[in-house]
Amino acid sequence: MLLPAEKDLRTALARFAQVRIEHDVRPTGTTSLALEDVTRALCAMTGTTTVEEALSEADALLDRCRTERLDAAKGTATLAA
C-alpha cells in the first residue's frame, strides 16, 4: 500500500472533522453526502473499510511520520556534531 503524505492525511482528517461537525449540528442531504465522500476518501487513503478503522490507522500513520521526522532530525544532529 502506498502511504499518504502527512500533509494530505492531515488535510483529510481536518475535512472529516469539519464535515462531521456540520452534519451533527445541522444534518441535511448535502452534509450526509459530504460525510460519505470524506469518509470514503479517508478509508481509501488508509486502506481500511470503516471510519473507525480509518481514524485509528490515520493516527498510527501520523505517529510513524512523527517518529521518522524525529529520527531524521537526530541523524542530522549527529552528522553536524
N, CA, C and O atoms as a Maestro MAE file, in Angstrom:
{
 s_m_m2io_version
 :::
 2.0.0
}

f_m_ct {
 s_m_title
 :::
 protein
 m_atom[324] {
  # First column is atom index #
  i_m_mmod_type
  r_m_x_coord
  r_m_y_coord
  r_m_z_coord
  i_m_residue_number
  s_m_chain_name
  s_m_pdb_residue_name
  s_m_pdb_atom_name
  i_m_atomic_number
  :::
  1 25 0.843 -1.181 0.000 1 A "MET " " N  " 7
  2 3 0.000 0.000 0.000 1 A "MET " " CA " 6
  3 2 0.884 1.239 0.000 1 A "MET " " C  " 6
  4 15 1.847 1.326 0.762 1 A "MET " " O  " 8
  5 25 0.558 2.177 -0.841 2 A "LEU " " N  " 7
  6 3 1.243 3.463 -0.834 2 A "LEU " " CA " 6
  7 2 0.782 4.260 0.371 2 A "LEU " " C  " 6
  8 15 -0.411 4.337 0.664 2 A "LEU " " O  " 8
  9 25 1.733 4.846 1.057 3 A "LEU " " N  " 7
  10 3 1.379 5.651 2.224 3 A "LEU " " CA " 6
  11 2 1.063 7.075 1.792 3 A "LEU " " C  " 6
  12 15 1.767 7.647 0.960 3 A "LEU " " O  " 8
  13 25 0.007 7.644 2.358 4 A "PRO " " N  " 7
  14 3 -0.325 9.033 2.012 4 A "PRO " " CA " 6
  15 2 0.697 9.988 2.617 4 A "PRO " " C  " 6
  16 15 1.298 9.701 3.652 4 A "PRO " " O  " 8
  17 25 0.882 11.114 1.963 5 A "ALA " " N  " 7
  18 3 1.749 12.152 2.518 5 A "ALA " " CA " 6
  19 2 1.111 12.676 3.799 5 A "ALA " " C  " 6
  20 15 -0.112 12.751 3.914 5 A "ALA " " O  " 8
  21 25 1.954 13.035 4.754 6 A "GLU " " N  " 7
  22 3 1.448 13.518 6.040 6 A "GLU " " CA " 6
  23 2 0.502 14.704 5.855 6 A "GLU " " C  " 6
  24 15 -0.546 14.774 6.498 6 A "GLU " " O  " 8
  25 25 0.869 15.623 4.985 7 A "LYS " " N  " 7
  26 3 0.038 16.808 4.754 7 A "LYS " " CA " 6
  27 2 -1.339 16.412 4.216 7 A "LYS " " C  " 6
  28 15 -2.356 16.950 4.652 7 A "LYS " " O  " 8
  29 25 -1.369 15.479 3.275 8 A "ASP " " N  " 7
  30 3 -2.642 15.031 2.702 8 A "ASP " " CA " 6
  31 2 -3.506 14.330 3.749 8 A "ASP " " C  " 6
  32 15 -4.722 14.513 3.787 8 A "ASP " " O  " 8
  33 25 -2.872 13.537 4.588 9 A "LEU " " N  " 7
  34 3 -3.605 12.840 5.639 9 A "LEU " " CA " 6
  35 2 -4.183 13.829 6.649 9 A "LEU " " C  " 6
  36 15 -5.334 13.695 7.066 9 A "LEU " " O  " 8
  37 25 -3.391 14.811 7.037 10 A "ARG " " N  " 7
  38 3 -3.883 15.829 7.976 10 A "ARG " " CA " 6
  39 2 -5.031 16.633 7.357 10 A "ARG " " C  " 6
  40 15 -5.992 16.977 8.044 10 A "ARG " " O  " 8
  41 25 -4.928 16.927 6.073 11 A "THR " " N  " 7
  42 3 -5.993 17.655 5.379 11 A "THR " " CA " 6
  43 2 -7.278 16.835 5.362 11 A "THR " " C  " 6
  44 15 -8.359 17.369 5.607 11 A "THR " " O  " 8
  45 25 -7.164 15.550 5.075 12 A "ALA " " N  " 7
  46 3 -8.344 14.675 5.049 12 A "ALA " " CA " 6
  47 2 -8.976 14.560 6.436 12 A "ALA " " C  " 6
  48 15 -10.201 14.555 6.561 12 A "ALA " " O  " 8
  49 25 -8.155 14.467 7.467 13 A "LEU " " N  " 7
  50 3 -8.685 14.389 8.831 13 A "LEU " " CA " 6
  51 2 -9.387 15.684 9.228 13 A "LEU " " C  " 6
  52 15 -10.440 15.656 9.866 13 A "LEU " " O  " 8
  53 25 -8.805 16.805 8.852 14 A "ALA " " N  " 7
  54 3 -9.435 18.098 9.157 14 A "ALA " " CA " 6
  55 2 -10.762 18.228 8.423 14 A "ALA " " C  " 6
  56 15 -11.746 18.709 8.986 14 A "ALA " " O  " 8
  57 25 -10.786 17.803 7.177 15 A "ARG " " N  " 7
  58 3 -12.022 17.862 6.394 15 A "ARG " " CA " 6
  59 2 -13.085 16.948 7.008 15 A "ARG " " C  " 6
  60 15 -14.254 17.320 7.102 15 A "ARG " " O  " 8
  61 25 -12.669 15.755 7.422 16 A "PHE " " N  " 7
  62 3 -13.609 14.839 8.066 16 A "PHE " " CA " 6
  63 2 -14.209 15.487 9.313 16 A "PHE " " C  " 6
  64 15 -15.423 15.450 9.513 16 A "PHE " " O  " 8
  65 25 -13.363 16.074 10.140 17 A "ALA " " N  " 7
  66 3 -13.846 16.710 11.373 17 A "ALA " " CA " 6
  67 2 -14.823 17.838 11.061 17 A "ALA " " C  " 6
  68 15 -15.867 17.962 11.702 17 A "ALA " " O  " 8
  69 25 -14.479 18.653 10.079 18 A "GLN " " N  " 7
  70 3 -15.341 19.782 9.705 18 A "GLN " " CA " 6
  71 2 -16.707 19.297 9.224 18 A "GLN " " C  " 6
  72 15 -17.743 19.794 9.666 18 A "GLN " " O  " 8
  73 25 -16.698 18.333 8.326 19 A "VAL " " N  " 7
  74 3 -17.953 17.823 7.764 19 A "VAL " " CA " 6
  75 2 -18.764 17.095 8.833 19 A "VAL " " C  " 6
  76 15 -19.989 17.208 8.873 19 A "VAL " " O  " 8
  77 25 -18.087 16.355 9.690 20 A "ARG " " N  " 7
  78 3 -18.790 15.628 10.756 20 A "ARG " " CA " 6
  79 2 -19.511 16.601 11.691 20 A "ARG " " C  " 6
  80 15 -20.658 16.368 12.074 20 A "ARG " " O  " 8
  81 25 -18.832 17.691 12.056 21 A "ILE " " N  " 7
  82 3 -19.448 18.702 12.921 21 A "ILE " " CA " 6
  83 2 -20.632 19.344 12.214 21 A "ILE " " C  " 6
  84 15 -21.702 19.494 12.804 21 A "ILE " " O  " 8
  85 25 -20.447 19.726 10.947 22 A "GLU " " N  " 7
  86 3 -21.546 20.332 10.189 22 A "GLU " " CA " 6
  87 2 -22.752 19.397 10.149 22 A "GLU " " C  " 6
  88 15 -23.892 19.829 10.321 22 A "GLU " " O  " 8
  89 25 -22.490 18.119 9.921 23 A "HIS " " N  " 7
  90 3 -23.584 17.147 9.830 23 A "HIS " " CA " 6
  91 2 -24.255 16.937 11.190 23 A "HIS " " C  " 6
  92 15 -25.475 16.794 11.265 23 A "HIS " " O  " 8
  93 25 -23.466 16.918 12.254 24 A "ASP " " N  " 7
  94 3 -24.047 16.739 13.591 24 A "ASP " " CA " 6
  95 2 -24.881 17.945 14.015 24 A "ASP " " C  " 6
  96 15 -25.908 17.792 14.676 24 A "ASP " " O  " 8
  97 25 -24.436 19.147 13.632 25 A "VAL " " N  " 7
  98 3 -25.142 20.367 14.022 25 A "VAL " " CA " 6
  99 2 -26.420 20.546 13.213 25 A "VAL " " C  " 6
  100 15 -27.478 20.854 13.762 25 A "VAL " " O  " 8
  101 25 -26.309 20.351 11.908 26 A "ARG " " N  " 7
  102 3 -27.458 20.578 11.034 26 A "ARG " " CA " 6
  103 2 -27.457 19.535 9.915 26 A "ARG " " C  " 6
  104 15 -26.999 19.817 8.808 26 A "ARG " " O  " 8
  105 25 -27.964 18.340 10.195 27 A "PRO " " N  " 7
  106 3 -27.938 17.286 9.187 27 A "PRO " " CA " 6
  107 2 -28.869 17.577 8.004 27 A "PRO " " C  " 6
  108 15 -30.051 17.879 8.173 27 A "PRO " " O  " 8
  109 25 -28.302 17.477 6.827 28 A "THR " " N  " 7
  110 3 -29.069 17.627 5.588 28 A "THR " " CA " 6
  111 2 -28.598 16.552 4.618 28 A "THR " " C  " 6
  112 15 -27.638 15.831 4.891 28 A "THR " " O  " 8
  113 25 -29.267 16.456 3.513 29 A "GLY " " N  " 7
  114 3 -28.821 15.533 2.477 29 A "GLY " " CA " 6
  115 2 -27.429 15.883 1.982 29 A "GLY " " C  " 6
  116 15 -26.622 15.001 1.690 29 A "GLY " " O  " 8
  117 25 -27.157 17.172 1.890 30 A "THR " " N  " 7
  118 3 -25.848 17.633 1.423 30 A "THR " " CA " 6
  119 2 -24.750 17.251 2.402 30 A "THR " " C  " 6
  120 15 -23.692 16.771 1.995 30 A "THR " " O  " 8
  121 25 -24.996 17.463 3.696 31 A "THR " " N  " 7
  122 3 -23.964 17.116 4.676 31 A "THR " " CA " 6
  123 2 -23.787 15.608 4.773 31 A "THR " " C  " 6
  124 15 -22.684 15.121 5.021 31 A "THR " " O  " 8
  125 25 -24.870 14.874 4.576 32 A "SER " " N  " 7
  126 3 -24.784 13.419 4.594 32 A "SER " " CA " 6
  127 2 -23.912 12.915 3.448 32 A "SER " " C  " 6
  128 15 -23.062 12.047 3.646 32 A "SER " " O  " 8
  129 25 -24.121 13.453 2.261 33 A "LEU " " N  " 7
  130 3 -23.302 13.069 1.107 33 A "LEU " " CA " 6
  131 2 -21.847 13.481 1.297 33 A "LEU " " C  " 6
  132 15 -20.933 12.728 0.960 33 A "LEU " " O  " 8
  133 25 -21.636 14.671 1.833 34 A "ALA " " N  " 7
  134 3 -20.274 15.145 2.075 34 A "ALA " " CA " 6
  135 2 -19.565 14.236 3.078 34 A "ALA " " C  " 6
  136 15 -18.385 13.929 2.914 34 A "ALA " " O  " 8
  137 25 -20.279 13.812 4.105 35 A "LEU " " N  " 7
  138 3 -19.699 12.919 5.109 35 A "LEU " " CA " 6
  139 2 -19.363 11.565 4.494 35 A "LEU " " C  " 6
  140 15 -18.316 10.990 4.792 35 A "LEU " " O  " 8
  141 25 -20.236 11.058 3.646 36 A "GLU " " N  " 7
  142 3 -19.950 9.799 2.954 36 A "GLU " " CA " 6
  143 2 -18.717 9.934 2.073 36 A "GLU " " C  " 6
  144 15 -17.866 9.045 2.058 36 A "GLU " " O  " 8
  145 25 -18.613 11.033 1.340 37 A "ASP " " N  " 7
  146 3 -17.474 11.250 0.443 37 A "ASP " " CA " 6
  147 2 -16.158 11.337 1.203 37 A "ASP " " C  " 6
  148 15 -15.176 10.691 0.836 37 A "ASP " " O  " 8
  149 25 -16.142 12.136 2.261 38 A "VAL " " N  " 7
  150 3 -14.895 12.312 3.003 38 A "VAL " " CA " 6
  151 2 -14.525 11.032 3.752 38 A "VAL " " C  " 6
  152 15 -13.343 10.729 3.912 38 A "VAL " " O  " 8
  153 25 -15.518 10.289 4.205 39 A "THR " " N  " 7
  154 3 -15.246 9.010 4.860 39 A "THR " " CA " 6
  155 2 -14.653 8.025 3.866 39 A "THR " " C  " 6
  156 15 -13.689 7.326 4.178 39 A "THR " " O  " 8
  157 25 -15.227 7.969 2.675 40 A "ARG " " N  " 7
  158 3 -14.715 7.079 1.627 40 A "ARG " " CA " 6
  159 2 -13.271 7.433 1.274 40 A "ARG " " C  " 6
  160 15 -12.434 6.547 1.102 40 A "ARG " " O  " 8
  161 25 -12.985 8.723 1.167 41 A "ALA " " N  " 7
  162 3 -11.627 9.170 0.842 41 A "ALA " " CA " 6
  163 2 -10.650 8.796 1.952 41 A "ALA " " C  " 6
  164 15 -9.543 8.334 1.676 41 A "ALA " " O  " 8
  165 25 -11.049 8.992 3.188 42 A "LEU " " N  " 7
  166 3 -10.187 8.662 4.321 42 A "LEU " " CA " 6
  167 2 -9.930 7.158 4.387 42 A "LEU " " C  " 6
  168 15 -8.812 6.727 4.667 42 A "LEU " " O  " 8
  169 25 -10.954 6.373 4.132 43 A "CYS " " N  " 7
  170 3 -10.787 4.918 4.103 43 A "CYS " " CA " 6
  171 2 -9.842 4.500 2.976 43 A "CYS " " C  " 6
  172 15 -9.000 3.623 3.168 43 A "CYS " " O  " 8
  173 25 -9.973 5.113 1.819 44 A "ALA " " N  " 7
  174 3 -9.095 4.792 0.693 44 A "ALA " " CA " 6
  175 2 -7.646 5.158 1.015 44 A "ALA " " C  " 6
  176 15 -6.726 4.408 0.691 44 A "ALA " " O  " 8
  177 25 -7.451 6.300 1.646 45 A "MET " " N  " 7
  178 3 -6.092 6.741 1.987 45 A "MET " " CA " 6
  179 2 -5.419 5.807 2.988 45 A "MET " " C  " 6
  180 15 -4.202 5.623 2.953 45 A "MET " " O  " 8
  181 25 -6.206 5.226 3.867 46 A "THR " " N  " 7
  182 3 -5.645 4.399 4.934 46 A "THR " " CA " 6
  183 2 -5.773 2.900 4.669 46 A "THR " " C  " 6
  184 15 -5.279 2.086 5.450 46 A "THR " " O  " 8
  185 25 -6.430 2.536 3.577 47 A "GLY " " N  " 7
  186 3 -6.582 1.124 3.236 47 A "GLY " " CA " 6
  187 2 -7.502 0.376 4.188 47 A "GLY " " C  " 6
  188 15 -7.279 -0.797 4.488 47 A "GLY " " O  " 8
  189 25 -8.542 1.063 4.664 48 A "THR " " N  " 7
  190 3 -9.477 0.462 5.613 48 A "THR " " CA " 6
  191 2 -10.889 0.492 5.034 48 A "THR " " C  " 6
  192 15 -11.120 1.034 3.954 48 A "THR " " O  " 8
  193 25 -11.826 -0.101 5.771 49 A "THR " " N  " 7
  194 3 -13.198 -0.163 5.263 49 A "THR " " CA " 6
  195 2 -14.221 0.546 6.141 49 A "THR " " C  " 6
  196 15 -15.362 0.744 5.723 49 A "THR " " O  " 8
  197 25 -13.828 0.928 7.350 50 A "THR " " N  " 7
  198 3 -14.757 1.656 8.221 50 A "THR " " CA " 6
  199 2 -14.100 2.941 8.706 50 A "THR " " C  " 6
  200 15 -12.875 3.062 8.717 50 A "THR " " O  " 8
  201 25 -14.924 3.889 9.103 51 A "VAL " " N  " 7
  202 3 -14.381 5.160 9.573 51 A "VAL " " CA " 6
  203 2 -13.595 4.961 10.868 51 A "VAL " " C  " 6
  204 15 -12.585 5.629 11.086 51 A "VAL " " O  " 8
  205 25 -14.044 4.059 11.718 52 A "GLU " " N  " 7
  206 3 -13.322 3.796 12.964 52 A "GLU " " CA " 6
  207 2 -11.919 3.272 12.673 52 A "GLU " " C  " 6
  208 15 -10.943 3.715 13.278 52 A "GLU " " O  " 8
  209 25 -11.829 2.318 11.736 53 A "GLU " " N  " 7
  210 3 -10.526 1.785 11.346 53 A "GLU " " CA " 6
  211 2 -9.672 2.868 10.698 53 A "GLU " " C  " 6
  212 15 -8.471 2.954 10.953 53 A "GLU " " O  " 8
  213 25 -10.294 3.692 9.860 54 A "ALA " " N  " 7
  214 3 -9.564 4.749 9.157 54 A "ALA " " CA " 6
  215 2 -8.970 5.754 10.134 54 A "ALA " " C  " 6
  216 15 -7.821 6.166 9.977 54 A "ALA " " O  " 8
  217 25 -9.737 6.148 11.135 55 A "LEU " " N  " 7
  218 3 -9.233 7.104 12.117 55 A "LEU " " CA " 6
  219 2 -8.098 6.500 12.939 55 A "LEU " " C  " 6
  220 15 -7.112 7.177 13.232 55 A "LEU " " O  " 8
  221 25 -8.235 5.243 13.306 56 A "SER " " N  " 7
  222 3 -7.181 4.561 14.057 56 A "SER " " CA " 6
  223 2 -5.909 4.432 13.218 56 A "SER " " C  " 6
  224 15 -4.807 4.692 13.701 56 A "SER " " O  " 8
  225 25 -6.072 4.032 11.969 57 A "GLU " " N  " 7
  226 3 -4.920 3.883 11.072 57 A "GLU " " CA " 6
  227 2 -4.275 5.235 10.785 57 A "GLU " " C  " 6
  228 15 -3.050 5.329 10.701 57 A "GLU " " O  " 8
  229 25 -5.075 6.271 10.635 58 A "ALA " " N  " 7
  230 3 -4.533 7.615 10.408 58 A "ALA " " CA " 6
  231 2 -3.677 8.045 11.592 58 A "ALA " " C  " 6
  232 15 -2.606 8.623 11.406 58 A "ALA " " O  " 8
  233 25 -4.142 7.768 12.807 59 A "ASP " " N  " 7
  234 3 -3.341 8.079 13.998 59 A "ASP " " CA " 6
  235 2 -2.008 7.336 13.964 59 A "ASP " " C  " 6
  236 15 -0.961 7.912 14.257 59 A "ASP " " O  " 8
  237 25 -2.057 6.061 13.607 60 A "ALA " " N  " 7
  238 3 -0.835 5.260 13.544 60 A "ALA " " CA " 6
  239 2 0.118 5.793 12.476 60 A "ALA " " C  " 6
  240 15 1.328 5.853 12.694 60 A "ALA " " O  " 8
  241 25 -0.426 6.179 11.327 61 A "LEU " " N  " 7
  242 3 0.415 6.725 10.260 61 A "LEU " " CA " 6
  243 2 1.046 8.050 10.668 61 A "LEU " " C  " 6
  244 15 2.210 8.304 10.360 61 A "LEU " " O  " 8
  245 25 0.289 8.891 11.356 62 A "LEU " " N  " 7
  246 3 0.839 10.168 11.816 62 A "LEU " " CA " 6
  247 2 1.914 9.947 12.877 62 A "LEU " " C  " 6
  248 15 2.904 10.678 12.910 62 A "LEU " " O  " 8
  249 25 1.736 8.954 13.738 63 A "ASP " " N  " 7
  250 3 2.778 8.607 14.713 63 A "ASP " " CA " 6
  251 2 4.044 8.162 13.992 63 A "ASP " " C  " 6
  252 15 5.155 8.526 14.374 63 A "ASP " " O  " 8
  253 25 3.856 7.375 12.953 64 A "ARG " " N  " 7
  254 3 5.004 6.904 12.169 64 A "ARG " " CA " 6
  255 2 5.727 8.075 11.506 64 A "ARG " " C  " 6
  256 15 6.957 8.129 11.507 64 A "ARG " " O  " 8
  257 25 4.971 8.998 10.948 65 A "CYS " " N  " 7
  258 3 5.573 10.188 10.326 65 A "CYS " " CA " 6
  259 2 6.371 10.986 11.352 65 A "CYS " " C  " 6
  260 15 7.478 11.445 11.070 65 A "CYS " " O  " 8
  261 25 5.798 11.148 12.549 66 A "ARG " " N  " 7
  262 3 6.477 11.899 13.598 66 A "ARG " " CA " 6
  263 2 7.774 11.196 14.004 66 A "ARG " " C  " 6
  264 15 8.805 11.848 14.174 66 A "ARG " " O  " 8
  265 25 7.727 9.883 14.158 67 A "THR " " N  " 7
  266 3 8.910 9.116 14.533 67 A "THR " " CA " 6
  267 2 9.989 9.238 13.465 67 A "THR " " C  " 6
  268 15 11.162 9.429 13.786 67 A "THR " " O  " 8
  269 25 9.602 9.128 12.205 68 A "GLU " " N  " 7
  270 3 10.572 9.252 11.112 68 A "GLU " " CA " 6
  271 2 11.189 10.645 11.083 68 A "GLU " " C  " 6
  272 15 12.383 10.793 10.825 68 A "GLU " " O  " 8
  273 25 10.378 11.663 11.345 69 A "ARG " " N  " 7
  274 3 10.875 13.039 11.363 69 A "ARG " " CA " 6
  275 2 11.873 13.232 12.509 69 A "ARG " " C  " 6
  276 15 12.911 13.868 12.330 69 A "ARG " " O  " 8
  277 25 11.556 12.683 13.685 70 A "LEU " " N  " 7
  278 3 12.458 12.781 14.835 70 A "LEU " " CA " 6
  279 2 13.755 12.021 14.585 70 A "LEU " " C  " 6
  280 15 14.836 12.504 14.922 70 A "LEU " " O  " 8
  281 25 13.649 10.832 13.996 71 A "ASP " " N  " 7
  282 3 14.843 10.053 13.678 71 A "ASP " " CA " 6
  283 2 15.725 10.785 12.678 71 A "ASP " " C  " 6
  284 15 16.949 10.783 12.805 71 A "ASP " " O  " 8
  285 25 15.107 11.407 11.690 72 A "ALA " " N  " 7
  286 3 15.870 12.163 10.694 72 A "ALA " " CA " 6
  287 2 16.563 13.354 11.345 72 A "ALA " " C  " 6
  288 15 17.704 13.672 11.009 72 A "ALA " " O  " 8
  289 25 15.883 14.008 12.269 73 A "ALA " " N  " 7
  290 3 16.478 15.155 12.958 73 A "ALA " " CA " 6
  291 2 17.657 14.706 13.820 73 A "ALA " " C  " 6
  292 15 18.662 15.412 13.897 73 A "ALA " " O  " 8
  293 25 17.553 13.562 14.460 74 A "LYS " " N  " 7
  294 3 18.659 13.031 15.264 74 A "LYS " " CA " 6
  295 2 19.848 12.702 14.375 74 A "LYS " " C  " 6
  296 15 20.997 12.954 14.740 74 A "LYS " " O  " 8
  297 25 19.563 12.139 13.208 75 A "GLY " " N  " 7
  298 3 20.633 11.814 12.266 75 A "GLY " " CA " 6
  299 2 21.341 13.058 11.781 75 A "GLY " " C  " 6
  300 15 22.564 13.057 11.641 75 A "GLY " " O  " 8
  301 25 20.600 14.115 11.523 76 A "THR " " N  " 7
  302 3 21.176 15.382 11.079 76 A "THR " " CA " 6
  303 2 22.010 15.990 12.195 76 A "THR " " C  " 6
  304 15 23.091 16.521 11.940 76 A "THR " " O  " 8
  305 25 21.525 15.919 13.423 77 A "ALA " " N  " 7
  306 3 22.262 16.474 14.557 77 A "ALA " " CA " 6
  307 2 23.561 15.704 14.773 77 A "ALA " " C  " 6
  308 15 24.586 16.297 15.110 77 A "ALA " " O  " 8
  309 25 23.523 14.389 14.582 78 A "THR " " N  " 7
  310 3 24.723 13.576 14.739 78 A "THR " " CA " 6
  311 2 25.750 13.931 13.673 78 A "THR " " C  " 6
  312 15 26.942 14.024 13.966 78 A "THR " " O  " 8
  313 25 25.300 14.127 12.450 79 A "LEU " " N  " 7
  314 3 26.207 14.491 11.367 79 A "LEU " " CA " 6
  315 2 26.832 15.861 11.595 79 A "LEU " " C  " 6
  316 15 27.989 16.087 11.241 79 A "LEU " " O  " 8
  317 25 26.076 16.765 12.179 80 A "ALA " " N  " 7
  318 3 26.569 18.123 12.402 80 A "ALA " " CA " 6
  319 2 27.598 18.169 13.526 80 A "ALA " " C  " 6
  320 15 28.418 19.085 13.575 80 A "ALA " " O  " 8
  321 25 27.563 17.202 14.420 81 A "ALA " " N  " 7
  322 3 28.483 17.214 15.565 81 A "ALA " " CA " 6
  323 2 29.816 16.733 15.193 81 A "ALA " " C  " 6
  324 15 30.711 16.678 16.037 81 A "ALA " " O  " 8
  :::
 }
 m_bond[323] {
  # First column is bond index #
  i_m_from
  i_m_to
  i_m_order
  :::
  1 1 2 1
  2 2 3 1
  3 3 4 2
  4 3 5 1
  5 5 6 1
  6 6 7 1
  7 7 8 2
  8 7 9 1
  9 9 10 1
  10 10 11 1
  11 11 12 2
  12 11 13 1
  13 13 14 1
  14 14 15 1
  15 15 16 2
  16 15 17 1
  17 17 18 1
  18 18 19 1
  19 19 20 2
  20 19 21 1
  21 21 22 1
  22 22 23 1
  23 23 24 2
  24 23 25 1
  25 25 26 1
  26 26 27 1
  27 27 28 2
  28 27 29 1
  29 29 30 1
  30 30 31 1
  31 31 32 2
  32 31 33 1
  33 33 34 1
  34 34 35 1
  35 35 36 2
  36 35 37 1
  37 37 38 1
  38 38 39 1
  39 39 40 2
  40 39 41 1
  41 41 42 1
  42 42 43 1
  43 43 44 2
  44 43 45 1
  45 45 46 1
  46 46 47 1
  47 47 48 2
  48 47 49 1
  49 49 50 1
  50 50 51 1
  51 51 52 2
  52 51 53 1
  53 53 54 1
  54 54 55 1
  55 55 56 2
  56 55 57 1
  57 57 58 1
  58 58 59 1
  59 59 60 2
  60 59 61 1
  61 61 62 1
  62 62 63 1
  63 63 64 2
  64 63 65 1
  65 65 66 1
  66 66 67 1
  67 67 68 2
  68 67 69 1
  69 69 70 1
  70 70 71 1
  71 71 72 2
  72 71 73 1
  73 73 74 1
  74 74 75 1
  75 75 76 2
  76 75 77 1
  77 77 78 1
  78 78 79 1
  79 79 80 2
  80 79 81 1
  81 81 82 1
  82 82 83 1
  83 83 84 2
  84 83 85 1
  85 85 86 1
  86 86 87 1
  87 87 88 2
  88 87 89 1
  89 89 90 1
  90 90 91 1
  91 91 92 2
  92 91 93 1
  93 93 94 1
  94 94 95 1
  95 95 96 2
  96 95 97 1
  97 97 98 1
  98 98 99 1
  99 99 100 2
  100 99 101 1
  101 101 102 1
  102 102 103 1
  103 103 104 2
  104 103 105 1
  105 105 106 1
  106 106 107 1
  107 107 108 2
  108 107 109 1
  109 109 110 1
  110 110 111 1
  111 111 112 2
  112 111 113 1
  113 113 114 1
  114 114 115 1
  115 115 116 2
  116 115 117 1
  117 117 118 1
  118 118 119 1
  119 119 120 2
  120 119 121 1
  121 121 122 1
  122 122 123 1
  123 123 124 2
  124 123 125 1
  125 125 126 1
  126 126 127 1
  127 127 128 2
  128 127 129 1
  129 129 130 1
  130 130 131 1
  131 131 132 2
  132 131 133 1
  133 133 134 1
  134 134 135 1
  135 135 136 2
  136 135 137 1
  137 137 138 1
  138 138 139 1
  139 139 140 2
  140 139 141 1
  141 141 142 1
  142 142 143 1
  143 143 144 2
  144 143 145 1
  145 145 146 1
  146 146 147 1
  147 147 148 2
  148 147 149 1
  149 149 150 1
  150 150 151 1
  151 151 152 2
  152 151 153 1
  153 153 154 1
  154 154 155 1
  155 155 156 2
  156 155 157 1
  157 157 158 1
  158 158 159 1
  159 159 160 2
  160 159 161 1
  161 161 162 1
  162 162 163 1
  163 163 164 2
  164 163 165 1
  165 165 166 1
  166 166 167 1
  167 167 168 2
  168 167 169 1
  169 169 170 1
  170 170 171 1
  171 171 172 2
  172 171 173 1
  173 173 174 1
  174 174 175 1
  175 175 176 2
  176 175 177 1
  177 177 178 1
  178 178 179 1
  179 179 180 2
  180 179 181 1
  181 181 182 1
  182 182 183 1
  183 183 184 2
  184 183 185 1
  185 185 186 1
  186 186 187 1
  187 187 188 2
  188 187 189 1
  189 189 190 1
  190 190 191 1
  191 191 192 2
  192 191 193 1
  193 193 194 1
  194 194 195 1
  195 195 196 2
  196 195 197 1
  197 197 198 1
  198 198 199 1
  199 199 200 2
  200 199 201 1
  201 201 202 1
  202 202 203 1
  203 203 204 2
  204 203 205 1
  205 205 206 1
  206 206 207 1
  207 207 208 2
  208 207 209 1
  209 209 210 1
  210 210 211 1
  211 211 212 2
  212 211 213 1
  213 213 214 1
  214 214 215 1
  215 215 216 2
  216 215 217 1
  217 217 218 1
  218 218 219 1
  219 219 220 2
  220 219 221 1
  221 221 222 1
  222 222 223 1
  223 223 224 2
  224 223 225 1
  225 225 226 1
  226 226 227 1
  227 227 228 2
  228 227 229 1
  229 229 230 1
  230 230 231 1
  231 231 232 2
  232 231 233 1
  233 233 234 1
  234 234 235 1
  235 235 236 2
  236 235 237 1
  237 237 238 1
  238 238 239 1
  239 239 240 2
  240 239 241 1
  241 241 242 1
  242 242 243 1
  243 243 244 2
  244 243 245 1
  245 245 246 1
  246 246 247 1
  247 247 248 2
  248 247 249 1
  249 249 250 1
  250 250 251 1
  251 251 252 2
  252 251 253 1
  253 253 254 1
  254 254 255 1
  255 255 256 2
  256 255 257 1
  257 257 258 1
  258 258 259 1
  259 259 260 2
  260 259 261 1
  261 261 262 1
  262 262 263 1
  263 263 264 2
  264 263 265 1
  265 265 266 1
  266 266 267 1
  267 267 268 2
  268 267 269 1
  269 269 270 1
  270 270 271 1
  271 271 272 2
  272 271 273 1
  273 273 274 1
  274 274 275 1
  275 275 276 2
  276 275 277 1
  277 277 278 1
  278 278 279 1
  279 279 280 2
  280 279 281 1
  281 281 282 1
  282 282 283 1
  283 283 284 2
  284 283 285 1
  285 285 286 1
  286 286 287 1
  287 287 288 2
  288 287 289 1
  289 289 290 1
  290 290 291 1
  291 291 292 2
  292 291 293 1
  293 293 294 1
  294 294 295 1
  295 295 296 2
  296 295 297 1
  297 297 298 1
  298 298 299 1
  299 299 300 2
  300 299 301 1
  301 301 302 1
  302 302 303 1
  303 303 304 2
  304 303 305 1
  305 305 306 1
  306 306 307 1
  307 307 308 2
  308 307 309 1
  309 309 310 1
  310 310 311 1
  311 311 312 2
  312 311 313 1
  313 313 314 1
  314 314 315 1
  315 315 316 2
  316 315 317 1
  317 317 318 1
  318 318 319 1
  319 319 320 2
  320 319 321 1
  321 321 322 1
  322 322 323 1
  323 323 324 2
  :::
 }
}
